[in-house]
């Protein structure tokens, strides 16, 4: 949409030729910003309710910086699967940028979001699952949710989970992050009346096949109400949990 088209849209809105709802529908189809190596979808927030997120994996430091500069003009920015070197480069331009070393995420917030009602709870089976869980928690928090975390409550010591039941039952959505055989998601789902988002991790020995074993366990859960995202996809779990809580 060109500046001329935007002026026309505003004029039509002001004179009553179109409604605010009709104007919003037109804005939803605004074109992306073409950087040649990336096409920035500024108006995803209008269509989905959340801004586009940058996957750092596979991108160069220079590419991430250029994408970030464009996106930060209009929205908050979340970068996932990134590293400290990228953060140092981003920090030169955005002093308030925050890096979570465990989650491997960078956040640039232009303003504070008011937390939604309801709470997203992130559970892990083991300590080794925490990096993926942190990515889920950072994402859910970035999208404006209240987030709580309980780590290392896997089925090898079920009593550790059971003592947390009062806290688990008070959550609106539960993200369960587990590697090895991935049984924790089924157990949690069988204990509460909340939607459970299961995240298989690549943590485990040879026969776990880098996350395939827990993925299959979660997909084959006999407890209804379990949704499953891809291996190590903490971002996807946090995003889905936010949509449910929304």
Backbone as CSV, one residue per row, in Angstrom:
resi,resn,N_x,N_y,N_z,CA_x,CA_y,CA_z,C_x,C_y,C_z
1,UNK,0.852,-1.193,0.000,0.000,0.000,0.000,0.888,1.242,0.000
2,UNK,0.702,2.104,-0.973,1.512,3.315,-1.111,1.005,4.404,-0.172
3,UNK,1.826,5.455,0.084,1.355,6.578,0.910,0.063,7.188,0.383
4,UNK,-0.072,7.246,-0.951,-1.288,7.789,-1.564,-2.505,6.929,-1.204
5,UNK,-2.326,5.620,-1.241,-3.416,4.721,-0.902,-3.795,4.814,0.568
6,UNK,-2.788,4.997,1.420,-3.047,5.154,2.849,-3.842,6.426,3.111
7,UNK,-3.471,7.534,2.442,-4.202,8.803,2.597,-5.646,8.650,2.147
8,UNK,-5.845,7.908,1.063,-7.197,7.673,0.567,-7.999,6.866,1.579
9,UNK,-7.366,5.871,2.152,-8.032,5.038,3.151,-8.453,5.872,4.358
10,UNK,-7.542,6.738,4.832,-7.842,7.591,5.979,-8.961,8.582,5.659
11,UNK,-8.965,9.080,4.426,-10.002,10.029,4.004,-11.377,9.349,3.964
12,UNK,-11.394,8.131,3.444,-12.650,7.382,3.387,-13.165,7.036,4.783
13,UNK,-12.234,6.768,5.680,-12.610,6.465,7.048,-13.166,7.708,7.747
14,UNK,-12.520,8.849,7.502,-12.931,10.098,8.136,-14.300,10.560,7.634
15,UNK,-14.576,10.361,6.349,-15.856,10.809,5.766,-16.974,9.783,5.937
16,UNK,-16.643,8.649,6.505,-17.678,7.654,6.766,-17.995,6.732,5.606
17,UNK,-17.185,6.784,4.545,-17.423,5.910,3.390,-17.148,4.445,3.738
18,UNK,-16.221,4.242,4.682,-15.947,2.889,5.163,-15.943,2.890,6.682
19,UNK,-16.180,1.757,7.271,-16.173,1.630,8.728,-14.763,1.312,9.218
20,UNK,-14.577,1.424,10.520,-13.280,1.077,11.094,-12.946,-0.388,10.828
21,UNK,-13.963,-1.233,10.884,-13.748,-2.661,10.636,-13.281,-2.900,9.202
22,UNK,-13.900,-2.190,8.246,-13.500,-2.328,6.841,-12.080,-1.810,6.617
23,UNK,-11.725,-0.713,7.302,-10.374,-0.164,7.184,-9.346,-1.153,7.728
24,UNK,-9.683,-1.785,8.846,-8.784,-2.768,9.443,-8.585,-3.958,8.514
25,UNK,-9.642,-4.386,7.850,-9.546,-5.503,6.910,-8.600,-5.166,5.759
26,UNK,-8.645,-3.931,5.296,-7.733,-3.519,4.228,-6.286,-3.487,4.721
27,UNK,-6.098,-2.986,5.935,-4.754,-2.889,6.488,-4.120,-4.260,6.686
28,UNK,-4.966,-5.264,6.924,-4.452,-6.616,7.140,-3.740,-7.164,5.909
29,UNK,-4.062,-6.621,4.748,-3.456,-7.119,3.513,-2.304,-6.248,3.038
30,UNK,-1.821,-5.353,3.904,-0.689,-4.502,3.526,0.505,-5.364,3.112
31,UNK,1.286,-4.919,2.142,2.431,-5.714,1.688,3.544,-5.759,2.733
32,UNK,4.436,-6.680,2.524,5.583,-6.844,3.404,6.710,-5.915,2.964
33,UNK,7.700,-5.776,3.828,8.896,-5.008,3.506,9.944,-5.961,2.957
34,UNK,10.372,-5.738,1.720,11.301,-6.642,1.059,12.747,-6.189,1.287
35,UNK,13.516,-7.025,2.009,14.936,-6.760,2.239,15.816,-7.624,1.331
36,UNK,15.236,-8.190,0.325,15.878,-9.120,-0.615,16.072,-10.504,0.013
37,UNK,16.838,-10.576,1.103,17.064,-11.879,1.735,15.950,-12.231,2.724
38,UNK,15.085,-11.267,3.043,13.962,-11.496,3.954,12.821,-10.548,3.598
39,UNK,11.615,-11.007,3.834,10.422,-10.197,3.581,9.667,-10.050,4.890
40,UNK,9.694,-8.838,5.451,9.196,-8.595,6.800,7.688,-8.378,6.795
41,UNK,6.994,-9.223,7.522,5.532,-9.183,7.589,5.103,-8.294,8.761
42,UNK,5.075,-6.964,8.544,4.767,-6.029,9.612,3.357,-6.209,10.172
43,UNK,2.449,-6.643,9.339,1.047,-6.649,9.756,0.532,-8.020,10.174
44,UNK,1.471,-8.906,10.503,1.043,-10.189,11.057,0.300,-9.980,12.373
45,UNK,0.672,-8.944,13.094,0.021,-8.668,14.375,-1.459,-8.353,14.181
46,UNK,-1.817,-7.782,13.027,-3.225,-7.503,12.742,-3.996,-8.776,12.429
47,UNK,-3.340,-9.707,11.742,-4.013,-10.942,11.345,-4.035,-11.971,12.461
48,UNK,-2.922,-12.045,13.231,-2.769,-13.114,14.219,-2.870,-12.640,15.661
49,UNK,-2.705,-11.333,15.861,-2.713,-10.814,17.224,-1.330,-10.709,17.839
50,UNK,-0.316,-11.289,17.158,1.057,-11.259,17.637,1.977,-10.866,16.485
51,UNK,3.084,-10.160,16.773,4.023,-9.796,15.703,4.827,-11.003,15.225
52,UNK,5.449,-10.852,14.072,6.333,-11.891,13.544,7.527,-12.066,14.483
53,UNK,8.029,-13.288,14.565,9.178,-13.605,15.415,10.344,-14.036,14.534
54,UNK,11.558,-13.649,14.915,12.754,-13.958,14.132,13.376,-15.264,14.616
55,UNK,13.490,-16.224,13.723,14.237,-17.446,14.019,15.704,-17.182,13.691
56,UNK,16.539,-17.158,14.722,17.948,-16.836,14.509,18.733,-17.948,13.838
57,UNK,18.308,-19.182,14.028,19.008,-20.343,13.484,19.136,-20.255,11.963
58,UNK,20.352,-20.395,11.455,20.566,-20.390,10.014,20.766,-19.020,9.406
59,UNK,20.580,-17.967,10.192,20.777,-16.602,9.689,22.123,-16.058,10.165
60,UNK,22.712,-15.185,9.352,23.953,-14.544,9.761,23.655,-13.429,10.752
61,UNK,24.697,-13.021,11.475,24.541,-11.922,12.434,24.061,-10.659,11.729
62,UNK,24.626,-10.373,10.570,24.227,-9.190,9.815,22.774,-9.235,9.370
63,UNK,22.327,-10.399,8.943,20.939,-10.538,8.519,19.981,-10.303,9.690
64,UNK,20.328,-10.871,10.833,19.464,-10.712,12.003,19.381,-9.250,12.436
65,UNK,20.502,-8.552,12.404,20.511,-7.138,12.780,19.637,-6.323,11.831
66,UNK,19.750,-6.557,10.535,18.953,-5.805,9.555,17.462,-6.097,9.703
67,UNK,17.119,-7.363,9.921,15.710,-7.728,10.118,15.181,-7.079,11.394
68,UNK,15.992,-7.110,12.449,15.580,-6.533,13.730,15.322,-5.037,13.600
69,UNK,16.205,-4.333,12.920,16.035,-2.884,12.744,14.716,-2.561,12.044
70,UNK,14.364,-3.344,11.060,13.117,-3.103,10.331,11.902,-3.433,11.190
71,UNK,11.949,-4.544,11.870,10.801,-4.964,12.673,10.573,-4.058,13.880
72,UNK,11.669,-3.586,14.488,11.568,-2.767,15.695,10.983,-1.376,15.426
73,UNK,10.836,-1.013,14.165,10.225,0.279,13.840,8.770,0.324,14.310
74,UNK,8.115,-0.837,14.328,6.676,-0.860,14.578,6.249,-1.781,15.722
75,UNK,7.023,-2.816,16.006,6.584,-3.804,16.987,7.712,-4.206,17.933
76,UNK,7.331,-4.848,19.021,8.315,-5.511,19.868,8.975,-6.628,19.063
77,UNK,10.153,-7.038,19.479,10.900,-8.046,18.721,11.308,-9.203,19.628
78,UNK,11.084,-10.420,19.138,11.574,-11.627,19.797,12.419,-12.399,18.797
79,UNK,13.650,-12.724,19.194,14.553,-13.532,18.367,14.797,-14.843,19.111
80,UNK,14.577,-15.966,18.453,14.781,-17.272,19.077,15.972,-17.990,18.440
81,UNK,16.456,-19.039,19.125,17.565,-19.864,18.634,18.748,-18.999,18.197
82,UNK,19.175,-18.108,19.078,20.262,-17.191,18.747,21.408,-17.349,19.748
83,UNK,22.340,-16.389,19.796,23.506,-16.544,20.665,24.018,-15.193,21.170
84,UNK,25.005,-15.256,22.027,25.548,-14.057,22.644,26.200,-13.092,21.676
85,UNK,26.811,-13.597,20.616,27.448,-12.724,19.627,26.411,-11.856,18.916
86,UNK,25.276,-12.454,18.582,24.185,-11.691,17.961,23.662,-10.649,18.949
87,UNK,23.550,-11.038,20.213,23.063,-10.109,21.230,23.977,-8.886,21.346
88,UNK,25.287,-9.090,21.315,26.225,-7.971,21.388,26.003,-6.993,20.235
89,UNK,25.730,-7.551,19.053,25.482,-6.698,17.878,24.168,-5.942,18.011
90,UNK,23.144,-6.612,18.528,21.831,-5.985,18.707,21.896,-4.897,19.779
91,UNK,22.653,-5.176,20.834,22.755,-4.261,21.976,23.337,-2.902,21.582
92,UNK,24.126,-2.862,20.536,24.701,-1.596,20.065,23.613,-0.628,19.603
93,UNK,22.516,-1.179,19.105,21.436,-0.345,18.578,20.247,-0.230,19.532
94,UNK,20.084,-1.244,20.395,18.937,-1.262,21.305,19.434,-1.574,22.721
95,UNK,19.628,-0.517,23.490,20.224,-0.651,24.820,19.352,-1.472,25.767
96,UNK,18.047,-1.473,25.531,17.139,-2.197,26.431,16.919,-3.648,26.002
97,UNK,17.645,-4.093,24.991,17.511,-5.487,24.552,17.931,-6.408,25.692
98,UNK,17.224,-7.530,25.829,17.503,-8.481,26.912,17.776,-9.860,26.328
99,UNK,18.814,-10.500,26.859,19.219,-11.818,26.366,19.023,-12.864,27.455
100,UNK,18.326,-13.952,27.111,18.190,-15.087,28.012,19.146,-16.167,27.517
101,UNK,20.244,-16.339,28.225,21.298,-17.251,27.769,20.821,-18.703,27.739
102,UNK,19.961,-19.073,28.680,19.456,-20.449,28.726,18.509,-20.726,27.573
103,UNK,17.587,-19.796,27.339,16.593,-19.963,26.268,17.155,-19.640,24.893
104,UNK,18.296,-18.930,24.849,18.883,-18.470,23.589,17.925,-17.530,22.852
105,UNK,17.351,-16.589,23.602,16.404,-15.637,23.032,16.843,-14.204,23.308
106,UNK,16.451,-13.302,22.416,16.662,-11.872,22.599,15.302,-11.193,22.486
107,UNK,15.044,-10.257,23.400,13.781,-9.523,23.381,14.056,-8.027,23.354
108,UNK,13.298,-7.325,22.523,13.301,-5.860,22.523,11.856,-5.429,22.722
109,UNK,11.573,-4.809,23.846,10.214,-4.371,24.146,10.111,-2.862,24.045
110,UNK,9.148,-2.403,23.267,8.926,-0.969,23.104,8.022,-0.437,24.219
111,UNK,7.266,-1.333,24.822,6.371,-0.950,25.917,5.956,-2.187,26.685
112,UNK,5.403,-1.991,27.861,4.987,-3.113,28.692,3.567,-3.541,28.330
113,UNK,3.378,-4.859,28.222,2.044,-5.396,27.996,1.395,-5.722,29.332
114,UNK,0.106,-5.470,29.407,-0.627,-5.829,30.611,-0.895,-7.334,30.575
115,UNK,-0.453,-8.076,31.602,-0.635,-9.533,31.565,-2.095,-9.938,31.469
116,UNK,-2.344,-10.963,30.674,-3.703,-11.473,30.540,-4.131,-12.203,31.803
117,UNK,-5.441,-12.353,31.935,-5.956,-13.196,33.003,-5.578,-14.634,32.682
118,UNK,-5.546,-15.461,33.701,-5.132,-16.841,33.475,-3.627,-16.954,33.560
119,UNK,-3.159,-18.172,33.740,-1.722,-18.390,33.911,-1.272,-19.573,33.071
120,UNK,-0.119,-19.411,32.436,0.504,-20.503,31.694,1.591,-21.105,32.573
121,UNK,1.496,-22.405,32.789,2.475,-23.104,33.629,3.390,-23.949,32.756
122,UNK,4.697,-23.825,32.972,5.679,-24.593,32.213,6.330,-25.618,33.139
123,UNK,6.204,-26.896,32.782,6.793,-27.985,33.562,7.886,-28.668,32.757
124,UNK,8.919,-29.139,33.432,9.899,-29.993,32.753,10.030,-31.315,33.493
125,UNK,10.360,-32.352,32.728,10.623,-33.651,33.341,11.972,-33.629,34.048
126,UNK,12.968,-33.003,33.413,14.307,-32.973,33.994,14.988,-31.634,33.823
127,UNK,16.124,-31.490,34.466,16.903,-30.256,34.368,17.424,-30.047,32.939
128,UNK,17.719,-31.132,32.236,18.240,-31.033,30.874,17.220,-30.473,29.892
129,UNK,15.945,-30.466,30.286,14.882,-29.944,29.422,14.656,-28.444,29.604
130,UNK,15.360,-27.839,30.559,15.113,-26.439,30.897,15.349,-25.464,29.736
131,UNK,16.406,-25.605,28.908,16.585,-24.647,27.814,15.362,-24.532,26.898
132,UNK,14.755,-25.654,26.549,13.556,-25.628,25.699,12.381,-25.028,26.470
133,UNK,12.275,-25.372,27.751,11.204,-24.825,28.582,11.337,-23.310,28.732
134,UNK,12.572,-22.836,28.863,12.792,-21.396,28.983,12.378,-20.661,27.712
135,UNK,12.624,-21.271,26.554,12.182,-20.668,25.300,10.663,-20.545,25.282
136,UNK,9.965,-21.566,25.766,8.504,-21.526,25.841,8.039,-20.436,26.804
137,UNK,8.695,-20.356,27.957,8.315,-19.371,28.970,8.574,-17.943,28.494
138,UNK,9.729,-17.722,27.874,10.059,-16.397,27.344,9.040,-15.980,26.282
139,UNK,8.681,-16.907,25.413,7.713,-16.613,24.351,6.356,-16.248,24.933
140,UNK,5.875,-17.052,25.867,4.567,-16.796,26.476,4.553,-15.460,27.214
141,UNK,5.641,-15.155,27.906,5.752,-13.878,28.612,5.796,-12.716,27.625
142,UNK,6.571,-12.862,26.563,6.681,-11.832,25.525,5.319,-11.504,24.928
143,UNK,4.470,-12.514,24.809,3.150,-12.339,24.199,2.101,-11.861,25.200
144,UNK,2.536,-11.521,26.402,1.640,-10.868,27.348,0.900,-11.778,28.300
145,UNK,1.503,-12.883,28.689,0.855,-13.823,29.600,1.586,-13.895,30.938
146,UNK,0.841,-14.253,31.965,1.467,-14.572,33.250,2.017,-15.988,33.154
147,UNK,3.273,-16.153,33.517,3.945,-17.445,33.350,4.559,-17.893,34.672
148,UNK,4.392,-19.176,34.971,5.036,-19.772,36.139,5.773,-21.029,35.684
149,UNK,6.843,-21.384,36.389,7.664,-22.528,35.980,7.896,-23.480,37.136
150,UNK,7.818,-24.773,36.838,8.169,-25.818,37.801,9.067,-26.804,37.056
151,UNK,10.306,-26.938,37.498,11.261,-27.755,36.770,11.658,-29.032,37.540
152,UNK,12.000,-30.045,36.774,12.522,-31.314,37.290,11.490,-32.072,38.129
153,UNK,10.362,-32.389,37.503,9.297,-33.145,38.187,8.884,-34.356,37.337
154,UNK,9.867,-35.036,36.759,9.591,-36.156,35.862,9.076,-37.398,36.567
155,UNK,8.655,-38.371,35.753,7.995,-39.570,36.280,8.941,-40.508,37.028
156,UNK,10.240,-40.313,36.927,11.177,-41.152,37.678,11.046,-40.926,39.178
157,UNK,10.478,-39.787,39.544,10.197,-39.478,40.952,8.853,-38.793,41.011
158,UNK,7.785,-39.551,40.849,6.445,-38.989,40.656,5.978,-38.146,41.844
159,UNK,6.504,-38.437,43.032,6.110,-37.667,44.216,6.461,-36.188,44.076
160,UNK,7.489,-35.887,43.289,7.889,-34.491,43.064,6.814,-33.731,42.308
161,UNK,6.114,-34.437,41.438,5.021,-33.828,40.671,3.758,-33.702,41.510
162,UNK,3.428,-34.743,42.243,2.160,-34.790,42.974,2.041,-33.683,44.020
163,UNK,3.149,-33.307,44.635,3.077,-32.237,45.638,2.802,-30.878,44.991
164,UNK,2.965,-30.796,43.670,2.727,-29.544,42.956,1.306,-29.462,42.386
165,UNK,0.490,-30.486,42.616,-0.848,-30.536,42.014,-1.719,-29.308,42.306
166,UNK,-1.746,-28.782,43.531,-2.563,-27.587,43.776,-2.177,-26.422,42.863
167,UNK,-0.872,-26.228,42.679,-0.385,-25.145,41.818,-0.685,-25.445,40.347
168,UNK,-0.511,-26.696,39.945,-0.785,-27.097,38.561,-2.255,-26.912,38.221
169,UNK,-3.142,-27.249,39.152,-4.579,-27.180,38.915,-5.083,-25.751,38.741
170,UNK,-4.338,-24.778,39.250,-4.763,-23.381,39.161,-4.349,-22.702,37.854
171,UNK,-3.597,-23.400,37.029,-3.148,-22.811,35.758,-4.230,-22.927,34.699
172,UNK,-4.132,-22.092,33.665,-5.093,-22.130,32.560,-4.627,-23.055,31.437
173,UNK,-3.336,-23.056,31.183,-2.725,-23.892,30.149,-1.423,-24.442,30.712
174,UNK,-1.115,-25.692,30.397,0.112,-26.306,30.902,0.997,-26.732,29.732
175,UNK,2.247,-26.296,29.760,3.245,-26.736,28.791,4.131,-27.759,29.486
176,UNK,4.205,-28.949,28.930,5.022,-30.012,29.520,6.189,-30.319,28.584
177,UNK,7.399,-30.133,29.078,8.601,-30.315,28.278,9.352,-31.542,28.799
178,UNK,9.560,-32.530,27.917,10.192,-33.771,28.379,10.952,-34.457,27.257
179,UNK,12.100,-35.025,27.614,12.861,-35.846,26.688,12.751,-37.305,27.089
180,UNK,13.808,-38.083,26.887,13.807,-39.509,27.221,12.594,-40.195,26.585
181,UNK,11.683,-40.771,27.397,10.499,-41.430,26.833,9.294,-40.487,26.746
182,UNK,9.375,-39.303,27.373,8.329,-38.291,27.220,7.009,-38.608,27.889
183,UNK,7.008,-39.359,28.977,5.762,-39.810,29.603,5.055,-38.726,30.420
184,UNK,5.776,-37.671,30.801,5.216,-36.694,31.727,3.943,-36.025,31.208
185,UNK,3.862,-35.764,29.926,2.684,-35.081,29.374,1.410,-35.889,29.608
186,UNK,1.471,-37.191,29.387,0.305,-38.047,29.609,-0.099,-38.075,31.075
187,UNK,0.886,-38.138,31.960,0.613,-38.174,33.390,-0.081,-36.888,33.829
188,UNK,0.457,-35.749,33.419,-0.130,-34.457,33.798,-1.544,-34.339,33.250
189,UNK,-1.742,-34.704,31.995,-3.061,-34.610,31.386,-4.087,-35.474,32.113
190,UNK,-3.630,-36.606,32.636,-4.537,-37.494,33.353,-4.918,-37.009,34.739
191,UNK,-4.252,-35.956,35.218,-4.491,-35.473,36.575,-5.301,-34.185,36.648
192,UNK,-5.354,-33.426,35.555,-6.010,-32.112,35.604,-6.961,-31.911,34.419
193,UNK,-7.848,-30.928,34.548,-8.810,-30.625,33.485,-8.369,-29.401,32.676
194,UNK,-7.083,-29.340,32.357,-6.518,-28.204,31.625,-5.926,-28.695,30.306
195,UNK,-5.897,-27.829,29.285,-5.212,-28.215,28.047,-3.722,-28.353,28.282
196,UNK,-3.141,-29.403,27.733,-1.715,-29.674,27.896,-1.027,-29.600,26.536
197,UNK,0.039,-28.822,26.467,0.850,-28.741,25.258,2.158,-29.466,25.538
198,UNK,2.403,-30.534,24.812,3.575,-31.369,25.050,4.711,-30.988,24.107
199,UNK,5.905,-30.852,24.666,7.091,-30.499,23.887,8.139,-31.589,24.060
200,UNK,8.371,-32.417,23.047,9.447,-33.406,23.149,10.798,-32.724,22.965
201,UNK,11.784,-33.151,23.734,13.119,-32.581,23.564,14.081,-33.654,23.050
202,UNK,15.189,-33.198,22.519,16.188,-34.118,21.965,17.097,-34.691,23.041
203,UNK,16.763,-34.449,24.304,17.547,-34.970,25.420,17.232,-36.449,25.638
204,UNK,18.256,-37.282,25.625,18.041,-38.707,25.861,19.170,-39.541,25.290
205,UNK,19.146,-40.843,25.580,20.175,-41.756,25.096,19.853,-42.229,23.672
206,UNK,20.699,-43.104,23.143,20.620,-43.527,21.743,19.245,-43.852,21.215
207,UNK,18.465,-44.684,21.928,17.172,-45.124,21.424,16.092,-44.053,21.493
208,UNK,16.431,-42.903,22.070,15.461,-41.795,22.032,15.480,-41.112,20.670
209,UNK,16.531,-41.438,19.862,16.653,-40.932,18.487,16.493,-39.412,18.413
210,UNK,17.178,-38.712,19.338,17.214,-37.246,19.348,15.820,-36.618,19.405
211,UNK,14.943,-37.242,20.153,13.616,-36.669,20.368,12.482,-37.400,19.685
212,UNK,12.795,-38.334,18.815,11.733,-39.072,18.115,10.920,-39.921,19.096
213,UNK,11.594,-40.570,20.055,10.896,-41.424,21.023,9.884,-40.642,21.856
214,UNK,10.273,-39.521,22.497,9.272,-38.763,23.250,8.185,-38.156,22.355
215,UNK,8.555,-37.783,21.133,7.560,-37.258,20.197,6.467,-38.297,19.945
216,UNK,6.872,-39.540,19.675,5.897,-40.596,19.406,5.075,-40.926,20.652
217,UNK,5.721,-40.921,21.812,4.984,-41.157,23.058,3.895,-40.117,23.248
218,UNK,4.246,-38.852,23.033,3.285,-37.767,23.229,2.159,-37.823,22.202
219,UNK,2.491,-38.152,20.961,1.468,-38.268,19.916,0.511,-39.421,20.195
220,UNK,1.011,-40.449,20.866,0.207,-41.632,21.168,-0.368,-41.612,22.578
221,UNK,-0.418,-40.441,23.202,-0.930,-40.335,24.561,-2.360,-40.874,24.653
222,UNK,-2.605,-41.693,25.676,-3.959,-42.221,25.863,-4.843,-41.245,26.625
223,UNK,-4.265,-40.173,27.146,-5.044,-39.154,27.846,-5.457,-38.068,26.855
224,UNK,-6.762,-37.815,26.679,-7.201,-36.785,25.731,-6.845,-35.383,26.227
225,UNK,-6.752,-34.456,25.284,-6.458,-33.073,25.658,-4.997,-32.703,25.574
226,UNK,-4.187,-33.544,24.912,-2.761,-33.261,24.755,-2.476,-32.849,23.311
227,UNK,-1.945,-31.642,23.131,-1.486,-31.187,21.825,0.027,-31.279,21.808
228,UNK,0.608,-31.621,20.659,2.051,-31.857,20.590,2.691,-30.946,19.538
229,UNK,3.788,-30.295,19.917,4.552,-29.500,18.957,5.818,-30.274,18.583
230,UNK,6.610,-29.711,17.714,7.789,-30.404,17.205,8.902,-30.502,18.254
231,UNK,9.885,-31.312,17.960,11.008,-31.543,18.871,11.758,-30.233,19.153
232,UNK,11.971,-29.941,20.430,12.698,-28.741,20.904,12.004,-27.433,20.523
233,UNK,10.716,-27.485,20.195,10.008,-26.281,19.746,9.329,-25.568,20.913
234,UNK,10.143,-25.012,21.798,9.594,-24.253,22.915,8.810,-23.044,22.451
235,UNK,9.297,-22.388,21.406,8.587,-21.224,20.865,7.173,-21.588,20.434
236,UNK,7.047,-22.675,19.686,5.729,-23.092,19.216,4.774,-23.382,20.352
237,UNK,5.287,-23.975,21.432,4.451,-24.273,22.597,4.002,-22.994,23.295
238,UNK,4.932,-22.052,23.468,4.587,-20.787,24.102,3.580,-20.001,23.294
239,UNK,3.721,-20.047,21.981,2.811,-19.336,21.085,1.410,-19.941,21.152
240,UNK,1.331,-21.271,21.064,0.039,-21.948,21.115,-0.637,-21.735,22.465
241,UNK,0.131,-21.817,23.540,-0.427,-21.586,24.868,-1.010,-20.179,24.994
242,UNK,-0.331,-19.216,24.380,-0.814,-17.841,24.404,-2.111,-17.694,23.623
243,UNK,-2.213,-18.372,22.496,-3.459,-18.328,21.721,-4.621,-18.902,22.533
244,UNK,-4.355,-19.991,23.247,-5.395,-20.611,24.079,-5.777,-19.682,25.217
245,UNK,-4.780,-19.090,25.864,-5.040,-18.188,26.986,-5.708,-16.901,26.534
246,UNK,-5.506,-16.545,25.272,-6.103,-15.327,24.717,-7.608,-15.472,24.605
